[in-house]
Amino acid sequence: MVDHITLTCPSCGGNLQITNDVERFACGYCGKEHVVKRGGGIVTLAPVVEGIKRVQDGVDKTASELAISRLGKEIKQLKNKIADEKSKFNSANFFKSSGGVAVLIFMIIGGMGDAGAGFWVAVIAFILMNIGYGVVESNHDKDNCEPLRLEINKRRKEIEKHKKLISS
């Protein structure tokens, strides 16, 4: 009886001598791993794909970890852009509101001699001015910051997908 059989590596074509007790081995020429299949008097080799699947899973998880890090940095940058937008808008409105306060002071001073009517006009003007600035600010926030917030939410959803891949 023969102690071994000779087969050809399906990956590189190298000659392989396989003993009867071998079930799994790596080619001595190319290093590819194979499983020996015996049945019905026939011996064949099948490449091992389990290892490749494990390697692919590891690569996918590493890529997801890197993506989470990158997406976190992008979210931080988008939040900084929102803060910059709000800062620019608030700085511009400070001068507008300062002018409104100056007008208000003049109205109060001018109305003191008229039984307080100027005072009430000034209070109402001040309230209306603040309501107006609130409307302008909320419209500015929606117009300029909403696309940035949508991008942040999109990246957060991507992070969740990557976290699920890592935990699986």
C-alpha positions, 0 to 999 in steps of 0.5 A: 500500500502507498503511504502517500499520493501525489497531487497538484496544488490548485493554486500554484501547480506545485507537486504535493505528496499527501499522506493518508492521515492528512486532512488539512495542510498548506502548500509548501510552494505558495502557502495556500491552505487546502482541505483534503477531500476523500470519497469514492476512491477519489482524493481532491483538494479544496481551498480553505475559505474559512480563513479568508472569511475571518481575514475579511471580517477583521479587515471590515472591522478595522475599516469600520473603526477607522471610519468611526474615527474619521466620521467623529472628526467630521462631526466635530468640524461641522459643529465648529462651522455651526458655532462660527456661523452663529458667532458671525451672526451674533456679532453682526446683530450686536451692532444692530441691537446696540443702535436699537438700544441707543434709540431706546435711551433717547426715547426714554430721555425724551419721553420723561417730560411727557407723563411717561408716554415716551417710556411706554413707547420705548418699552414697546419698541424694545419688545418688538425689536427683540421679537424681530431679532429673534425671528431673524436669528431663527431664520438665519439658523434654519437657512445657514445651519440646517444643511450642516445639521443634516450632514451631522445626522447623516454621519451619526447614522453612518457611525451606527452602521459601523458600530453594528458591523464591529459588534457582529 
